[in-house]
Amino acid sequence: MIQQRWKVIIPVTLALALSGCDKLSATFTPAAERINKAFPLPDDVALTITRFTESAVQNGDQAAAKERIERMMQVRALTCTSAINIGRFDSPEDIRRKPVDADCFKKQDAEIGDWVSLQRIAALLSKPPLFALTELGQFRALPSYEETTVGIIASAQSNVALVRGSRGSFTAIRLPDGKSIQTIREQRFNWNATALSPNGRVLIAQGETGRSVKVYDIETGALIWNSDQYTALLSWLPKSKALVMARGGTEPGAVVLSLETGKLTPYTASIRTPRWSLEVPGGSDRQLVGGDSGVALMDHAKEADGSIVSTQVQFWPVTRSMSSGKPSLMSNGTKLLYASYPGLGWLNMTTGQSGYLDMNLLRATDFAQISDTSLIFSVPKRDAPYQREGRVLDVEKMTVAPVLNSGNNFGAIQPLAPRVGFMQTGNVASVGDKVETGEPIGLEQAISAANLEVQLAKLQQVQAQTQAQVQAQAQARVEASAPTPMLTNVPANAQVEVIGVYESKFGMHGAGRARTSGPVRVTVAPSSTPLVLVLASYEPVRWFVDNSSNRKISAILVSGVHESGVTGARGAQVIQIGSKYAYKLNTPEYRDLKASVAQYVSNPIRTFQGTYSGEMFTVSGP
């Protein structure tokens, strides 16, 4: 019997030896391993696994991670070759030639890549803050980055923020000194759907098209996950190791995604379209979630199968919709305040009452939380309305106080919500959560004072208009009674060019403002033909005539309701011809201006150029 067995084994062994080492090794290699060798993972998925196993070594979970990946690889191999026969002696090269299901491998590869990516995100969310959360103090200038800073997003529980550059780059920084951690370049994201994890270690950003999300490791800058199954992050659930995500495509709606198991469960908040979330004390991952329809208090709990179940504990309708950004949770977590232009909406979560603070008369903008009971905002300066100055609102005492020592122009304010603090932009970007304030007054008193200023400004405007009408009527009577001297030094071939504006683009005037003339430049092109310039405006203008070619200008006729001046006449006579003005052809104002010009020169008007807000004109040759 033994002799007969050897007669079988020896020929088989010789045949395997003659066919090569691959056949011999195949007999001792499991089928799944040979299949995966024949159809290896794509490079990006393999790199993801490598990074995951490296982080698992650091976290002490190497054995469990390796076992799970091996199990998934075995399922991958056997699932995608279930319809074909894999022989015991088939080498990877033999298997590669078989008609396998390529789409199956793509699907399995995507599932493995997603699972590994989710584990990496879960591991990062479980870590302590990248930089501990501390107070920021008096506002402090951030350093210069590759691009001008135009926006900021902060994490809730760490001193990490993300600044947006003027050309679209994202730079993760440490607060308050602004030291750069990583810069993410050559990506296009929707800034309004970008978020940092509470511990400052993970960035989730919506793609520019709004149909995908990308996830980055802030510390290394590495891309962790890229998915077109979701369109945006709605909420972080770090205690549950889960995310609330908005889905797109054929299955829209919000779901809770368990990072540990990959399981999806419906999100049960009754908010039509959730737009923001805030973590609140109590429960497991208890959060406030809001949208246009109201605010919901949500709890989240892990089930035995690893899925995360969301439960709506309470719902409050609100009287005003939110303008933008995240609200502020204040007064020991009992009040929610949010920007609702031109004021503040509020919700008392103890009583369920909601309301609105109308800040329109104060012209308040850019609200940011700087303590449990106070918000900072900016208003126009009284003596320089194009500049801003800071104010602090105490929401408990309902008082307003001026911000002191803020320089000539306080600049725009951007909140660091969901944490306390703000970024102030002007000549440089600064961050802080403390400001020095002056003597506070009651909010109602401040609004009444602002209302009085508005009414006085309106009264002054009416008085100024009445005075201007009286002056115009008096001027008209003078013009009508006195004969107008026709200019005698204007050649018969002189071109009459009329330029008319209502105002200079850079002038200052209006309610409560002293009229200040703005510049309008008139460039005269070279020509041998003499010229008569007619310059007309309603508001005062500083007319700059650029006649560098020394073209002959016989006269410059200036007309307008408010007095204007001319620079660059170069010896040409400048004559004020009355109060007529026009900035459009074929209007009664133009006909009146044309008649006024005809009293001084008999030459016909060659061209008319007009616009409401003037900046620059060119007078060409014939």
Number of C-alpha atoms within 10 A of each C-alpha: 6 6 7 8 9 11 11 10 11 11 11 12 12 10 13 17 13 11 11 10 11 16 20 18 13 18 15 10 13 11 22 19 18 21 25 19 16 17 17 15 20 12 9 11 19 15 13 20 22 13 16 22 21 13 17 19 12 9 11 10 13 15 11 11 18 15 11 12 16 13 10 16 20 17 13 22 23 17 15 19 20 11 11 13 10 18 12 13 17 20 23 19 15 16 22 16 9 12 10 16 14 11 10 15 20 15 13 19 21 16 16 21 23 20 20 27 23 24 22 23 26 21 18 22 24 14 13 14 20 19 15 15 17 11 14 19 14 15 19 19 18 18 13 12 15 11 15 16 23 15 19 22 23 28 24 22 19 23 25 30 24 27 23 21 17 13 12 20 19 24 25 27 23 19 24 21 15 23 16 17 16 17 19 16 11 9 11 15 21 15 17 11 19 19 24 24 23 24 23 32 26 23 21 21 25 25 22 14 11 16 16 19 25 21 23 20 19 25 13 11 18 13 15 23 20 18 15 15 17 23 24 26 21 20 23 23 23 21 15 21 23 28 21 23 22 21 19 17 11 7 10 12 16 24 22 26 23 24 28 19 16 17 15 20 15 14 21 14 22 17 17 12 17 21 19 19 22 20 19 15 9 9 11 16 21 22 23 21 24 28 19 17 18 21 24 23 21 24 19 21 17 16 9 7 8 16 21 28 19 21 16 18 12 14 20 17 17 21 16 20 17 21 16 13 17 20 26 28 25 19 15 8 14 12 21 18 24 24 24 20 19 16 20 23 23 23 24 17 17 9 9 12 14 18 14 17 14 16 18 15 17 20 16 21 23 20 26 28 28 25 17 17 18 20 25 28 24 24 20 19 15 13 10 12 13 11 16 23 22 26 21 24 23 18 18 11 13 14 18 25 20 21 19 13 12 15 9 11 17 21 23 20 23 22 29 24 22 22 24 22 26 28 24 22 19 12 10 14 21 21 26 21 23 17 18 12 15 13 9 17 15 15 20 12 12 18 18 14 14 17 15 13 15 16 14 14 16 15 14 15 16 13 12 12 12 12 12 14 13 12 15 18 13 12 15 15 11 12 15 10 9 9 9 13 9 13 13 10 9 19 15 11 11 20 22 22 19 23 24 26 25 22 25 26 17 15 18 17 15 10 15 18 15 10 14 14 22 20 20 22 17 20 16 21 16 16 14 11 14 18 23 22 22 24 25 32 28 22 23 24 28 18 24 17 20 17 18 12 11 13 16 18 21 22 23 22 21 25 25 25 20 18 17 20 15 17 12 13 16 13 10 13 11 17 13 16 20 22 23 23 26 30 24 18 13 9 11 11 15 18 15 15 23 18 12 19 24 15 14 18 22 14 16 15 18 11 12 17 17 18 15 16 18 23 17 14 15 14 19 12 14 10
